[in-house]
Amino acid sequence: MSDDFALVDDREFSAMVSARAGALLDVAGRLGAVDPEATLALLTRPVVAFLHSQATQLEELLDAYGALGNERWRPFRRVIAAVKLFSRVHWTLMHLVHASPQYRLLCDETDLNLGLDQARRFTGRVLNLAGRRLVEAAPALGLTARGADVCEEVLPEGVLPRDCAVRHVDDVAETVTRIATAFLNLAVDSSPLSRAASTMTTDRRSTTLPTEDELRVHAEDFHNLQALYDTHVANTDAERADAELLSLRGHASVVFHLLEAATELMHYQERHVLHASPAADRARLFADQPDCVEPQHLDWVGRDLLVLAARYVQVGRSLAQQLLRRYAVLGEITVPVPHYRGFHVRPSTLVARVAYHYGSAVSMTLEGETYDASSPLELFRANEAINARKRRWLAQEIGKLVDGGEEHLGDDLARAVRGVLVHLSEERKVILYEQPLPAIECQSGDGQPVLPFIVDAVARLLALGKIDIIATVTATFRGDRRVLADLKLLASSGYGEDAYGNNIALPSELAYLRR
């Protein structure tokens, strides 16, 4: 920057920063003067808000003059960044402490309260130490503290009366299913976080943490869900009539704030701890910012917050499924069964995963028998009915070809079988997976009927997977219309495979099936 702009006068710059930083230095001095473990008592919401506001303004000012590239001001600027970030994290944790009793959380909050207390003690120690570093650095930079007036936090008991007019929701079921489905989709998106958290509970060091970018996306998604709820459900007659709706919002909110805090900690770790990888640079980094943050504790606190977030994601997921079942609007759809070998492993698993995703009861009826669509093994059983239906249809088609034309088929019925199959393939009534076809085991004998022989030979090739029959066999699914909509989309997409069983892309609406 100095190569392109005139240099600022050092005395003028110090005087300007001193005027802007004096109040922050005063509060920082008060924090740094007490025992680190006693800092929490001083960190009221007005004080934390003051620290964050002042540090944000001062960081902006220092950056405008290129402080990060200046050896004299760089250490001070880095401590300011720590005050800004950790005051923001501390504020988020304090918000959870005060707000979580209103979230109607469905699991024991003992671990949450313990985790928040430990995290606040950590951020309190960081702000205590950062306060000392600011005061220690101030004289050499020509900075002086000036008295700051920060209001005390005196909180009267009780809440304001809830007397605003209640909004009316015309279609409660549609509104609830929209919010609950959104939570379920986010629970699937957060599954890598949940898997990582499950191993963190046994060994804090055994798992690589999600990156800052990943955590920021997860946090923003849950923030958007909270906003969606506030737009369509908050202060409505539907919310007043069902307390579990407010509980669902509470779970989205607690996950959002835990991820919000964890994201900031991960940012600090990636930007200020791990970024300086060479030993010399790392030593310089801690010379710039001595003892403000304990890297190991930073990592542990971040992991503990993620474990809590993952836990509330799973609890909220179960609640969302309960709401979907309660507000389910039942319906039915009739769709073709999978063309490639019916309900084998892939399509059966995808259908079951749709049912599992929503937690709803879904049945499938085919040829007069009903199956549990949430169980792949149940769907496997339907294949015999599908194949029997295909065989009956194909026997009729073969009969049309053979009837009255036996004399034209010749004595070699094996050759006749091949000829019939080629003809049916050309009419797109069968698919030949193997060319040339394998040998037909049985040859004709004197007086052996032609039609039964060909039908039996084709049935054996079908059982061996050498051919498949292109026949429209349909199944009827019954259940919640939201689940049925996804099943209909899945069926229209070939159940994730083409006519030869190759994997194909699913629509974006079904992306949760591939995660």
C-alpha positions in Angstrom: 0.0 0.0 0.0 2.8 2.4 0.9 4.2 2.1 -2.7 1.0 3.7 -4.1 -0.1 6.1 -1.4 1.6 8.8 0.7 2.6 7.7 4.1 0.6 8.8 7.1 2.3 10.9 9.8 2.9 8.4 12.7 2.0 10.9 15.4 -1.2 11.9 13.7 -2.1 8.3 13.2 -1.4 7.3 16.8 -3.5 10.3 18.1 -6.4 9.3 15.9 -6.3 5.6 16.9 -5.9 6.6 20.6 -9.1 8.8 20.4 -11.0 5.9 18.8 -9.5 3.1 20.9 -9.5 4.8 24.3 -12.9 3.4 25.5 -12.0 -0.1 24.4 -8.7 0.1 26.2 -10.5 1.1 29.4 -12.9 -1.9 29.3 -10.1 -4.2 28.2 -8.0 -3.0 31.2 -10.9 -3.9 33.5 -11.2 -7.4 32.0 -7.4 -8.0 32.1 -7.2 -6.9 35.7 -9.2 -9.7 37.2 -8.4 -13.4 37.5 -9.3 -15.2 34.2 -11.8 -17.5 35.9 -13.6 -14.4 37.3 -14.0 -12.8 33.9 -17.5 -14.3 33.3 -19.0 -12.1 36.0 -17.8 -9.0 34.1 -18.9 -10.2 30.7 -22.5 -9.0 30.7 -24.4 -8.6 27.4 -23.8 -4.8 27.4 -20.1 -5.3 28.0 -19.8 -8.0 25.3 -21.8 -5.9 22.8 -19.5 -2.9 23.6 -16.4 -5.0 23.0 -17.6 -6.3 19.7 -18.8 -3.0 18.4 -15.6 -1.1 19.4 -13.3 -3.9 18.1 -15.2 -4.0 14.7 -14.9 -0.3 14.2 -11.2 -0.3 15.2 -10.3 -3.2 13.0 -11.9 -1.4 10.0 -9.9 1.7 10.8 -6.6 -0.1 11.1 -7.2 -2.1 8.0 -7.9 1.1 6.0 -4.4 2.2 6.8 -2.7 -1.2 6.2 -2.0 -2.2 9.8 -1.6 -5.9 8.9 1.4 -5.0 6.7 3.1 -2.8 9.3 5.5 -4.4 11.8 4.7 -1.9 14.5 0.9 -2.1 14.3 0.4 -5.7 13.1 0.5 -7.3 16.7 -2.1 -4.8 18.0 -4.3 -5.4 15.0 -4.3 -9.1 15.5 -5.3 -8.8 19.1 -8.2 -6.5 18.0 -9.3 -9.3 15.6 -9.3 -11.8 18.5 -11.4 -9.4 20.6 -13.9 -9.0 17.8 -14.2 -12.7 17.0 -14.4 -14.0 20.5 -16.7 -11.3 21.7 -19.1 -12.4 18.9 -18.8 -16.0 19.9 -19.3 -15.2 23.5 -22.4 -13.2 22.6 -23.8 -16.2 20.7 -23.2 -18.5 23.6 -24.9 -16.0 26.0 -27.8 -15.8 23.7 -28.3 -19.5 23.9 -28.0 -19.5 27.7 -30.9 -17.0 27.9 -33.0 -18.2 25.0 -32.8 -22.0 25.2 -35.3 -22.3 28.0 -37.9 -21.0 25.6 -36.9 -23.4 22.8 -39.0 -26.3 24.1 -36.1 -28.7 23.5 -37.1 -32.4 23.7 -33.9 -33.8 25.3 -32.2 -33.2 28.6 -30.5 -29.8 28.5 -27.8 -30.7 31.1 -25.2 -31.4 28.4 -26.2 -28.3 26.6 -25.8 -26.1 29.7 -22.5 -27.7 30.6 -21.2 -27.3 27.0 -22.2 -23.6 26.9 -20.7 -23.0 30.3 -17.3 -24.6 29.3 -17.3 -22.7 26.0 -18.1 -19.3 27.7 -15.3 -20.0 30.2 -12.9 -20.5 27.3 -14.0 -17.4 25.4 -13.9 -15.4 28.7 -10.3 -16.5 29.2 -9.4 -15.4 25.7 -11.0 -12.0 26.2 -9.3 -11.6 29.5 -5.9 -12.4 28.0 -6.6 -10.2 24.9 -7.5 -7.4 27.2 -4.1 -7.6 28.9 -2.3 -7.7 25.6 -4.1 -4.6 24.4 -3.2 -2.7 27.5 0.4 -3.9 27.4 0.8 -2.8 23.7 -0.9 0.6 24.1 2.0 2.7 25.6 4.5 1.8 22.8 1.9 2.8 20.2 1.0 6.1 21.9 -2.4 4.9 22.9 -4.1 5.9 26.2 -7.3 4.7 27.8 -10.2 6.9 28.6 -13.3 6.2 30.7 -16.0 4.2 29.1 -19.6 4.3 30.2 -21.1 0.8 29.8 -24.5 0.2 31.3 -25.1 -2.5 33.9 -27.3 -5.4 33.2 -30.2 -5.5 35.6 -32.9 -7.9 34.4 -36.4 -7.8 36.0 -38.3 -11.0 36.3 -41.0 -12.0 33.9 -41.9 -11.4 30.2 -44.2 -9.1 28.3 -47.8 -10.1 27.7 -48.3 -12.0 24.4 -51.2 -9.9 23.2 -50.5 -9.4 19.4 -53.2 -10.4 17.0 -52.8 -14.0 15.8 -52.5 -14.6 12.1 -54.6 -17.3 10.4 -53.2 -20.1 8.4 -55.5 -21.5 5.7 -53.8 -24.7 5.0 -52.1 -25.9 8.2 -51.1 -29.3 6.9 -49.3 -27.8 3.9 -47.5 -25.2 6.1 -46.4 -27.8 8.6 -45.2 -30.3 6.1 -43.2 -27.6 4.3 -41.3 -26.7 7.4 -40.9 -30.3 8.6 -39.7 -31.4 5.2 -37.2 -28.6 5.1 -35.8 -29.7 8.5 -35.5 -33.3 7.2 -33.6 -32.2 4.2 -31.2 -30.2 6.3 -30.8 -33.2 8.6 -29.6 -35.3 5.6 -27.3 -32.4 4.4 -25.8 -32.4 7.9 -25.2 -36.1 8.0 -21.4 -35.7 7.5 -21.4 -33.5 10.6 -23.4 -36.1 12.5 -21.0 -38.9 11.5 -18.0 -36.8 12.5 -19.6 -35.9 15.8 -20.4 -39.5 16.6 -16.6 -40.3 16.7 -15.8 -37.1 18.5 -17.7 -38.3 21.5 -15.2 -41.1 22.1 -12.0 -39.3 21.1 -11.7 -35.6 20.6 -8.7 -36.0 18.4 -9.8 -38.9 16.2 -11.8 -37.0 13.6 -11.0 -34.2 11.2 -13.3 -31.3 11.8 -15.5 -29.9 9.0 -14.0 -26.9 7.3 -15.1 -23.3 8.0 -16.8 -23.2 4.6 -18.8 -26.4 5.3 -19.9 -25.2 8.7 -20.8 -21.8 7.4 -23.1 -23.4 4.8 -24.8 -25.6 7.4 -25.3 -22.6 9.8 -26.8 -20.5 7.0 -29.1 -23.3 6.0 -30.5 -23.6 9.5 -30.8 -19.8 9.8 -32.8 -19.8 6.6 -35.1 -22.5 8.0 -35.6 -20.4 11.1 -36.6 -17.5 8.8 -38.9 -19.7 6.9 -40.7 -20.7 10.1 -41.0 -17.0 11.2 -42.5 -16.1 7.9 -45.1 -18.8 7.6 -45.7 -20.2 11.2 -44.7 -17.7 13.9 -47.6 -16.0 15.7 -50.2 -18.0 13.8 -53.2 -19.9 15.1 -51.4 -23.1 13.9 -48.5 -22.4 16.3 -50.8 -21.6 19.2 -52.7 -24.9 18.6 -49.6 -27.1 18.4 -46.7 -26.5 20.8 -44.5 -29.0 18.9 -44.2 -26.5 16.0 -42.5 -24.0 18.3 -40.3 -26.9 19.5 -39.2 -27.6 15.9 -38.2 -24.0 15.5 -36.3 -24.2 18.8 -34.3 -27.1 17.6 -33.5 -25.3 14.3 -32.4 -22.3 16.4 -30.2 -24.1 18.8 -28.4 -25.9 15.9 -28.0 -22.6 14.0 -26.4 -20.8 17.0 -24.1 -23.7 17.9 -22.9 -24.0 14.3 -22.6 -20.2 14.2 -20.2 -20.3 17.2 -18.3 -23.3 15.9 -17.9 -21.6 12.5 -16.2 -18.6 14.1 -13.9 -20.8 16.1 -13.0 -22.8 13.0 -12.4 -19.6 11.1 -9.9 -18.5 13.8 -8.2 -21.9 13.8 -7.8 -22.0 10.0 -7.0 -18.3 9.6 -4.8 -17.6 12.6 -3.5 -21.0 13.8 -3.2 -23.5 10.9 -2.6 -20.9 8.2 0.9 -20.2 9.5 2.2 -23.7 8.8 6.1 -23.2 8.6 7.6 -23.2 12.1 9.1 -19.8 11.6 5.8 -18.3 10.5 4.0 -20.0 13.4 6.5 -18.7 15.9 6.0 -15.2 14.4 2.3 -15.6 14.6 2.3 -16.3 18.3 4.8 -13.5 18.9 2.2 -11.2 17.2 -0.6 -12.6 19.4 1.0 -14.1 22.5 -1.1 -16.3 24.7 -4.5 -15.0 23.5 -5.8 -18.4 22.4 -4.9 -21.9 23.5 -5.0 -23.9 20.2 -5.8 -27.2 21.9 -8.6 -25.8 23.9 -9.9 -23.9 20.8 -10.1 -27.3 19.0 -11.8 -29.0 21.9 -14.4 -26.4 22.4 -15.2 -26.4 18.7 -15.6 -30.1 18.7 -17.9 -30.1 21.8 -20.2 -27.5 20.1 -20.4 -29.7 17.0 -21.3 -32.7 19.1 -24.2 -30.8 20.6 -25.3 -29.4 17.2 -25.4 -33.0 15.8 -27.4 -34.2 18.7 -30.1 -31.6 18.3 -30.2 -32.2 14.5 -31.2 -35.8 15.2 -33.7 -34.9 17.9 -35.3 -32.3 15.6 -35.3 -34.9 12.7 -37.4 -37.2 14.8 -39.8 -34.4 15.8 -40.1 -33.4 12.1 -41.1 -36.9 11.2 -43.7 -37.0 14.0 -45.2 -33.8 12.7 -45.3 -35.2 9.1 -47.2 -38.3 10.3 -49.6 -36.2 12.3 -50.4 -33.7 9.5 -50.2 -36.3 6.7 -52.7 -35.9 3.9 -53.2 -39.5 2.6 -53.3 -40.3 -1.1 -52.3 -42.9 -3.6 -50.4 -43.1 -6.9 -50.0 -45.8 -9.5 -46.6 -45.9 -11.2 -44.7 -48.4 -13.3 -42.4 -50.8 -11.5 -38.7 -50.6 -12.3 -38.1 -51.8 -15.9 -34.8 -53.5 -15.2 -35.4 -56.7 -13.2 -38.1 -55.2 -11.0 -37.5 -54.3 -7.4 -33.9 -55.5 -7.1 -31.4 -53.9 -4.7 -31.1 -50.4 -6.1 -34.7 -49.4 -6.7 -35.9 -51.2 -3.5 -33.3 -49.3 -1.4 -34.2 -46.0 -3.0 -38.0 -46.5 -2.4 -37.3 -47.5 1.2 -35.0 -44.5 1.7 -37.8 -42.1 0.6 -40.1 -43.6 3.2 -37.4 -43.5 5.9 -36.6 -39.9 5.1 -40.1 -38.8 5.9 -40.7 -41.4 8.6 -44.1 -42.1 7.2 -45.9 -45.4 6.7 -46.1 -46.2 3.0 -47.6 -49.4 1.4 -47.3 -50.8 -2.1 -50.0 -53.0 -3.6 -49.2 -55.1 -6.6 -51.2 -58.0 -8.1 -53.5 -57.9 -5.1 -50.8 -58.2 -2.4 -49.7 -55.4 -0.2 -46.0 -54.8 0.9 -44.3 -52.4 3.3 -42.5 -49.9 1.1 -40.1 -48.9 3.9 -38.5 -52.4 3.8 -36.3 -53.4 0.9 -36.8 -57.1 1.8 -40.5 -56.6 1.5 -40.1 -55.1 -1.9 -37.8 -57.9 -3.1 -40.8 -60.3 -2.5 -42.8 -58.4 -5.1 -40.4 -59.5 -7.9 -42.0 -62.9 -8.2 -45.4 -61.3 -8.8 -43.8 -58.9 -11.3 -42.0 -61.7 -13.2 -45.2 -63.9 -13.2 -47.1 -61.0 -14.7 -44.4 -60.5 -17.3 -44.3 -64.2 -18.2 -48.1 -64.3 -18.7 -48.0 -61.3 -20.9 -45.0 -62.6 -23.0 -46.7 -66.0 -23.4 -49.6 -64.2 -25.0 -47.3 -62.3 -27.3 -45.4 -65.5 -28.3 -48.8 -67.2 -28.8 -49.7 -64.5 -31.3 -46.5 -65.3 -33.3 -46.6 -69.1 -33.1 -50.3 -69.7 -33.4 -51.0 -71.2 -36.8 -47.4 -71.0 -37.9 -45.8 -74.0 -36.3 -44.9 -75.5 -39.7 -42.8 -72.4 -40.5 -40.7 -72.7 -37.4 -38.9 -75.9 -38.5 -37.8 -78.9 -36.5 -35.1 -77.0 -34.6 -37.1 -75.4 -31.8 -34.0 -73.9 -30.2 -33.4 -72.0 -33.4 -37.1 -71.1 -33.3 -36.7 -69.7 -29.8 -33.9 -67.4 -31.0 -36.0 -66.3 -34.0 -39.0 -65.5 -31.8 -36.8 -63.5 -29.3 -35.1 -61.5 -32.1 -38.5 -60.7 -33.5 -39.8 -59.6 -30.1 -36.6 -57.5 -29.5 -37.2 -55.7 -32.8 -40.7 -54.9 -31.6 -39.2 -53.6 -28.3 -41.0 -56.2 -26.3 -37.9 -57.8 -24.8 -34.3 -56.7 -24.1 -31.5 -59.1 -25.0 -28.7 -58.6 -22.5 -26.4 -61.2 -24.1 -25.7 -61.6 -27.8 -25.5 -64.2 -29.1 -27.9 -65.9 -26.8 -26.6 -69.0 -24.8 -27.5 -72.5 -26.1 -31.1 -73.6 -25.5 -30.8 -76.7 -23.4 -33.7 -78.8 -24.6 -34.3 -79.9 -28.1 -37.7 -80.9 -29.5 -39.0 -84.4 -29.4 -41.6 -86.2 -31.5 -45.0 -84.6 -30.9 -43.7 -82.0 -28.4 -45.9 -78.9 -28.5 -44.2 -75.9 -30.0 -45.7 -73.1 -27.9 -45.1 -74.5 -24.4 -41.5 -75.3 -25.4 -40.8 -71.7 -26.5 -42.5 -70.2 -23.5 -40.5 -72.4 -21.1 -37.2 -71.7 -22.9 -37.9 -67.9 -22.7 -38.8 -68.2 -19.0 -35.5 -69.9 -18.3 -33.5 -67.2 -20.1 -35.5 -64.6 -18.0 -34.7 -66.4 -14.8 -31.0 -66.4 -15.8 -31.0 -62.7 -16.4 -30.1 -63.1 -20.1 -33.2 -61.2 -21.2 -35.9 -59.0 -19.8 -39.4 -58.4 -20.8 -40.6 -54.9 -21.6 -44.1 -55.0 -20.2 -45.9 -52.2 -18.3 -46.5 -53.6 -14.8 -47.8 -51.0 -12.3 -47.8 -50.8 -8.5 -50.0 -48.6 -6.3 -48.4 -46.7 -3.4 -50.5 -45.4 -0.5 -49.3 -42.9 2.1 -48.6 -39.2 2.8 -48.9 -37.2 -0.4 -45.5 -35.6 0.2 -43.9 -39.0 0.2 -45.9 -40.1 -2.8 -44.8 -37.0 -4.7 -41.1 -38.1 -4.3 -42.0 -41.7 -5.2 -43.7 -40.5 -8.3 -40.7 -38.4 -9.3 -38.4 -41.4 -8.5 -40.5 -43.7 -10.7 -40.5 -41.2 -13.6 -36.7 -41.1 -13.3 -36.4 -44.9 -13.8 -35.7 -45.5 -10.1 -32.2 -44.2 -10.6 -31.3 -46.6 -13.5 -31.7 -47.0 -17.2 -33.2 -50.0 -19.1 -29.8 -51.9 -18.7 -29.5 -51.3 -15.0 -26.9 -48.5 -15.3 -26.9 -45.8 -12.6 -28.3 -42.5 -13.8 -28.6 -39.1 -12.1 -31.7 -38.3 -10.0 -33.5 -35.0 -10.0 -32.3 -32.4 -7.6 -35.4 -32.8 -5.5 -34.2 -36.3 -4.7 -30.6 -35.4 -3.9 -31.1 -36.6 -0.4 -31.2 -40.2 -1.7 -27.6 -39.9 -2.9 -26.0 -38.5 0.3 
